Amino acid sequence: MKFVLFGAGLLGKSYYSMLKDKYDIAYFADNNPKKHGTTFLDITIISPEEISEMDIQIIITSSYHLEIAEQLYAMGIKEFYIPSKYGTADLTHIDLIEYGVIQEIPNKICIIGHYNAGAVSKALRNKLYDDIQVVLVKDSKKNNEYYYHYLSSSLIITQYSEHCGEKKSIELWHGFPIKTLYFMSHEKSERSLANSKKEIFNKKTAVCSMSHLYSIFMGYCLHLDFEKFVVTGYPRNDMIFKSDGRKMLEKLIGPTNQRKILLYVPTYRESLYTKNGESTAFISDMVGYDEKVFNDFLIENDILFLYKQHAVQLNRKMFNNSINIIEITDDMLHSSDMDLYEILNGVDGLISDYSSIIIDFLLTDKPIILTPLDLEQYSKTRGLMMEPYDAWMPGEIALDYNQFQQAVIDSLYGDDKFKKDRARLKRITHKYADGNSSKRVLALARNLLELDGQDTKVLED
């Protein structure tokens, strides 16, 4: 069986290296006419039209996989393969024949969900309007249903800037930009993506925003027109208002008997590593940190310490679990069908550095402890939108273990010295603090689908 790889770019090159020893790859295909007839990795690049004339199987090797699936379907090709998981040579067979003729349903909205840690899916999939059909697909589970729901929906809601072709689409993104992104970033790898990200965002029908300031920051980072943004708030933050955080937490980890609960969520880093390849930016790296001392401190002060590593940075365990230290993993959240934001109002304080969860946590009006251990280097290598850091951040800043321990005591058991600072930052980063962002996003979707002229009943939660 011969195969053609649809996508002759960097991703195609990467997939080719993984697939070439397992599959008979005869051609590349690409939508760029300038590539047709040329070679890529010594393999001829053909046009998509030539595929239909061949007895050949298709593997989509492009970040434009949704658009390509739609293109293939329009050509009458209803079967193809996609890589099951990056880093392996396994393929998933997609067969859309069982669905017959797939047509766009005028009132159908498809949400593309991702991780269970601040994702949009859990909040938006609640039925808020009776005249729209909302379906959720998970990016981690690309199967027949995934592509069927995409093809049959008239509007797509994304969180990680997926390519949606000519379909109407709403981009939510995944956090307030405390750190720089794309055109504003100092990192070459981030800036190299800027033009392609700008192109994707420009094709979105609307980009949801949290506030005027959010629109300014994201507009600068992506060189977008201000009119592209619609201030709706983030659906994930609705959970902060509507979830019973302590009850959900105990469902996740079991009974919690400690008087206070802290949640530590550091941001993702792709640089700043020591010679042995380990990051030096976490609490366990602090000068003066000792695991036994830390455990004793937590027990003495009746504190449960939870921590969640970034979904794409799990190669290093930060702490050893104990009675007072528990790691929350993506597998735990997934198996419980729970989002991290469902427990957010159940903790007594947050610890972070540059993560957007800091801005979201302002909605709880609970203490925040900042641990920007690599602030000077991070500012130089990545860059911050919110600079100077200490002028923006509304909480105790701890750079060594003694400072951290004192910050914990002050934040959980002392006077709330940063309450006014949190309120000030919340006012300029959140236009809405009411738990109704999902309704506003879906109302925007209805408007884009031109359903507002109908007699519509809004369903209450």
C-alpha positions in Angstrom: 0.0 0.0 0.0 1.4 3.3 -1.1 0.9 6.6 0.8 1.0 10.3 0.1 1.8 12.8 2.9 -0.4 15.8 2.6 1.6 18.7 3.9 5.2 19.4 2.6 6.3 21.7 5.3 8.2 21.5 8.6 5.6 19.3 10.1 5.6 17.1 7.0 9.3 16.8 7.3 9.1 15.7 10.9 6.4 13.2 10.3 8.3 11.8 7.3 11.3 10.9 9.5 9.0 9.0 11.8 6.9 7.3 9.1 9.3 6.5 6.3 10.6 3.2 7.7 7.1 1.8 8.4 5.1 3.0 5.4 5.7 3.1 1.6 5.6 6.9 1.0 5.5 7.6 -2.7 4.6 11.4 -2.8 4.1 14.5 -0.9 1.0 16.7 -1.7 0.6 20.4 -0.9 -1.8 23.2 -1.6 1.0 25.6 -2.6 1.2 25.5 -6.4 4.8 26.7 -6.4 5.8 23.4 -4.8 4.1 21.2 -7.4 6.5 19.2 -9.5 9.4 19.9 -7.2 10.9 17.5 -4.7 10.9 17.6 -0.9 13.3 15.2 0.9 13.9 13.7 -2.6 10.2 12.9 -3.0 8.0 14.5 -5.7 5.4 17.0 -4.5 2.1 16.6 -6.4 -1.1 18.7 -6.4 -4.1 17.7 -4.4 -6.1 17.2 -7.6 -3.6 14.4 -8.7 -4.4 12.4 -5.6 -8.0 11.6 -6.7 -6.6 10.0 -9.9 -4.3 7.6 -7.9 -4.9 4.4 -6.0 -3.1 5.7 -2.9 -3.7 6.3 0.8 -3.5 9.8 2.3 -1.8 10.7 5.6 -2.4 14.4 6.6 0.9 15.8 7.9 -0.1 19.4 8.4 -1.3 21.8 11.1 -4.1 22.6 8.6 -5.5 19.1 9.1 -9.1 20.4 9.6 -9.1 22.4 6.4 -7.5 19.5 4.5 -10.1 17.1 5.7 -12.8 19.5 4.5 -10.9 19.8 1.2 -10.6 16.1 0.7 -14.3 15.6 1.5 -15.2 18.1 -1.1 -13.1 16.1 -3.6 -15.1 13.0 -2.7 -12.3 11.5 -0.6 -13.9 10.3 2.7 -11.0 8.2 4.0 -7.6 9.3 5.2 -5.1 8.8 8.0 -3.7 11.1 10.6 -0.7 10.4 13.0 -2.2 9.0 16.2 0.3 10.9 18.4 3.3 13.1 17.6 6.5 11.2 18.2 5.2 7.8 17.1 4.7 6.1 13.7 1.2 5.0 14.5 -1.7 6.1 12.4 -5.4 6.6 13.0 -7.8 5.7 10.1 -10.5 8.2 9.5 -13.6 6.9 7.6 -16.4 9.3 7.0 -18.4 7.1 4.7 -20.7 6.0 7.5 -22.1 9.5 7.8 -23.4 9.6 4.2 -23.6 13.1 2.8 -22.2 15.5 5.4 -23.7 19.0 5.2 -23.3 22.0 7.5 -26.1 22.3 10.0 -27.0 26.0 10.2 -27.3 26.2 14.0 -24.5 23.7 14.9 -21.4 24.9 16.8 -18.3 22.7 17.4 -16.0 23.4 20.3 -12.5 22.0 20.0 -11.3 21.2 23.5 -7.9 20.5 24.9 -6.4 19.8 28.3 -8.6 19.7 31.4 -6.8 22.6 33.0 -8.4 25.9 32.2 -10.0 24.6 29.0 -13.2 26.1 27.5 -15.0 22.9 26.9 -16.5 22.2 30.4 -18.0 25.6 30.7 -19.3 26.0 27.2 -20.9 22.6 26.7 -23.8 23.5 29.1 -26.9 24.1 27.1 -27.6 27.9 27.5 -29.7 28.5 24.4 -32.4 26.2 22.9 -31.9 27.2 19.3 -28.3 26.1 18.9 -26.6 22.7 18.9 -23.3 22.7 20.7 -20.9 19.7 20.4 -17.5 19.1 22.0 -14.6 17.3 20.4 -11.3 16.7 22.0 -8.1 17.5 20.2 -6.5 14.6 22.0 -9.0 12.2 20.4 -9.1 12.8 16.6 -11.4 10.1 15.3 -14.3 9.8 12.9 -16.6 11.8 15.2 -14.1 14.6 15.5 -14.0 15.3 11.8 -17.7 14.7 11.3 -18.6 17.3 13.9 -16.2 19.8 12.4 -17.5 19.3 8.9 -21.1 19.4 9.9 -20.8 22.5 12.0 -21.4 26.1 10.8 -19.2 27.7 13.5 -16.1 26.5 15.3 -14.9 27.7 18.7 -11.2 27.2 19.3 -8.7 27.8 22.1 -5.4 27.0 20.5 -5.8 28.9 17.2 -6.7 25.9 15.0 -7.0 26.6 11.3 -10.7 26.6 10.4 -10.6 27.4 6.7 -13.5 29.5 5.5 -15.8 28.5 8.3 -17.0 31.1 10.8 -14.9 30.7 13.9 -14.4 32.3 17.4 -10.9 32.2 19.0 -10.8 32.2 22.8 -7.0 31.7 23.2 -5.9 30.4 26.6 -4.9 33.2 29.0 -4.2 36.8 29.7 -0.7 37.6 28.3 1.4 38.4 31.3 4.4 37.3 29.3 5.1 38.4 25.7 3.8 36.5 22.7 4.9 36.3 19.1 5.8 39.7 17.6 6.5 41.0 21.1 8.6 38.1 22.3 12.4 38.1 22.6 12.6 34.3 21.8 13.4 33.5 18.2 11.2 30.3 18.3 8.2 32.4 19.4 8.8 35.2 16.9 9.2 32.7 14.1 5.6 31.7 14.5 4.3 35.3 14.6 3.4 35.8 10.9 1.6 32.4 10.7 -0.3 33.1 14.0 -1.3 36.5 12.7 -2.7 35.0 9.6 -4.7 32.5 11.6 -6.1 35.1 14.0 -7.0 37.4 11.1 -9.1 34.6 9.5 -11.1 34.2 12.8 -14.5 35.8 12.6 -14.0 37.1 16.2 -11.4 36.9 19.0 -12.8 36.9 22.5 -11.3 39.3 25.0 -11.4 39.7 28.8 -11.0 43.5 28.8 -9.8 46.6 27.0 -6.3 45.9 28.3 -6.4 42.3 27.1 -7.3 43.5 23.6 -4.5 46.0 23.5 -1.9 43.4 24.7 -3.0 40.7 22.3 -3.4 43.2 19.5 0.2 44.3 19.9 1.5 40.7 20.2 -0.3 39.6 16.9 -0.6 42.9 15.0 -4.3 42.6 15.0 -6.9 45.3 14.4 -8.7 46.3 17.5 -12.1 45.6 15.9 -11.3 41.9 15.8 -11.8 41.6 19.5 -15.1 41.2 21.3 -15.1 41.6 25.1 -17.0 38.6 26.5 -14.8 37.3 29.3 -13.4 33.8 29.5 -15.8 30.9 29.8 -13.4 28.9 32.0 -13.7 31.6 34.6 -17.5 30.9 35.0 -16.4 27.8 37.0 -14.9 30.0 39.6 -18.3 31.5 40.3 -20.5 28.3 39.9 -18.4 25.4 41.0 -18.2 24.0 44.6 -14.4 24.0 44.6 -13.9 22.2 47.9 -16.4 19.5 47.0 -14.8 19.0 43.5 -11.3 18.9 45.1 -12.3 16.1 47.5 -13.9 14.2 44.6 -10.5 14.5 42.9 -8.1 13.6 45.7 -10.3 12.5 48.6 -11.0 14.1 52.0 -9.0 17.2 52.9 -8.5 17.7 56.6 -6.0 20.6 56.6 -7.1 24.1 57.7 -5.6 25.8 54.6 -5.0 24.7 51.0 -2.4 26.2 48.6 -2.2 25.6 44.8 1.1 26.0 43.0 0.9 26.5 39.2 4.1 27.6 37.5 4.2 28.7 33.9 5.8 26.8 31.0 9.4 27.4 30.1 11.3 26.2 27.1 14.6 27.7 28.1 16.5 28.7 31.2 18.0 25.3 32.1 21.1 24.3 34.1 24.0 22.3 32.6 22.2 19.1 33.5 19.1 20.2 31.6 16.9 21.0 34.6 14.9 24.2 35.1 16.0 26.3 38.0 12.8 28.3 38.4 10.6 26.3 40.8 10.0 26.4 44.5 12.1 23.3 45.0 15.1 25.2 43.4 14.9 28.0 45.9 18.0 28.9 48.0 17.5 27.3 51.4 14.8 24.8 50.2 14.8 21.4 52.0 12.1 18.9 51.4 11.9 17.7 55.0 11.8 21.3 56.3 9.1 22.1 53.8 7.0 19.1 54.8 7.4 19.9 58.5 6.4 23.5 57.8 3.2 22.4 56.1 2.3 20.0 58.9 3.0 22.5 61.6 0.8 25.1 59.9 -1.9 22.7 58.8 -1.5 23.4 55.1 -2.2 21.1 52.1 0.1 22.0 49.2 -1.2 21.1 45.8 0.8 21.6 42.6 0.0 21.3 38.9 2.7 21.2 36.3 2.2 22.7 32.8 0.6 20.2 30.4 3.5 20.3 28.0 6.3 20.3 30.6 6.1 17.1 32.6 9.6 15.8 32.3 10.7 16.7 35.8 8.9 15.9 39.1 9.0 18.9 41.4 8.1 17.3 44.7 7.6 13.9 46.3 4.0 13.4 47.3 3.3 13.2 51.0 0.3 13.6 53.3 0.6 17.4 52.8 1.9 17.5 49.2 -0.2 16.2 46.3 0.3 16.6 42.6 -2.7 17.2 40.4 -2.1 15.6 37.0 -3.9 15.8 33.7 -4.7 12.1 34.0 -6.4 12.7 37.3 -8.5 15.5 35.8 -9.4 13.6 32.7 -10.4 10.4 34.5 -12.7 12.5 36.8 -14.1 14.5 33.9 -13.0 17.6 35.8 -11.4 20.9 34.9 -8.7 22.4 37.1 -10.8 25.6 37.3 -13.6 23.7 39.0 -11.5 23.4 42.1 -10.0 27.0 41.9 -12.4 28.6 44.4 -11.8 25.7 46.8 -8.2 26.7 47.6 -7.1 29.4 50.0 -4.3 30.9 48.0 -2.4 30.6 44.7 1.3 30.4 44.0 2.6 31.2 40.5 5.1 33.3 38.5 4.1 34.4 35.0 1.1 32.2 34.4 -2.2 33.6 33.2 -3.9 31.8 36.0 -2.8 34.7 38.2 -5.2 37.0 36.4 -8.0 34.5 36.5 -7.5 33.8 40.3 -8.2 37.5 40.9 -11.8 36.6 40.6 -11.6 34.6 43.9 -10.3 37.6 45.8 -7.9 35.3 47.6 -4.2 35.8 48.3 -1.6 35.3 45.6 2.1 34.5 46.2 4.6 35.3 43.4 7.8 33.2 42.8 9.5 34.8 39.8 12.9 33.2 40.7 14.3 33.8 37.2 12.7 37.2 36.7 15.7 39.0 35.3 16.7 36.3 32.9 13.1 35.5 31.9 12.5 39.2 31.1 15.5 39.3 28.9 15.0 36.0 27.1 11.2 35.9 26.8 9.9 39.3 27.9 6.9 40.5 29.9 3.9 42.5 28.9 3.3 43.4 32.5 6.6 45.2 33.3 7.9 46.2 35.8 6.7 43.0 37.3 6.4 44.2 40.9 4.4 47.2 39.9 1.7 45.0 38.4 1.6 41.9 40.6 -0.7 42.0 43.6 0.9 39.7 46.1 4.0 38.8 48.2 7.1 38.2 46.0 9.3 35.4 47.4 12.7 34.7 45.8 14.3 32.4 48.4 12.9 29.8 50.7 12.8 31.9 53.9 10.9 34.6 52.0 8.5 32.0 50.6 7.8 30.5 54.0 7.1 33.9 55.5 4.9 34.9 52.5 2.8 31.7 53.1 2.2 32.6 56.7 1.4 36.2 56.0 -0.9 35.4 53.1 -2.9 32.6 54.8 -2.8 33.7 58.5 -1.9 37.4 58.4 -3.5 40.6 57.3 -4.6 40.7 53.7 -2.2 43.5 52.6 -2.8 43.1 48.9 -6.6 43.1 48.8 -6.8 46.6 47.3 -4.0 45.8 44.8 -5.9 42.7 43.6 -9.1 44.7 43.2 -7.3 47.3 41.2 -5.7 44.7 38.8 -9.0 42.8 38.5 -10.8 46.0 37.4 -8.5 46.6 34.5 -8.0 42.9 33.4 -11.6 41.7 33.8 -14.5 43.8 32.3 -16.9 41.1 33.7 -16.8 39.3 37.0 -20.2 37.7 37.0 -19.8 34.0 35.9 -21.7 34.7 32.6 -18.9 34.7 30.0 -20.2 31.4 28.5 -23.5 33.0 27.8 -21.8 36.0 26.1 -19.6 33.8 24.0 -22.6 31.7 22.8 -24.6 34.9 22.3 -21.8 36.1 20.0 -21.9 32.7 18.2 -25.6 33.0 17.7 -25.2 36.5 16.3 -22.5 35.3 13.9 -24.9 32.5 12.8 -27.5 35.2 12.3 -30.0 33.5 14.7 -30.8 36.6 16.6 -33.9 37.3 14.5 -35.6 34.2 15.8 -37.8 34.0 18.9 -35.3 32.5 21.3 -35.5 31.4 24.8 -32.4 31.6 27.0 -32.2 28.5 29.2 -31.0 29.3 32.8 -28.5 27.0 34.5 
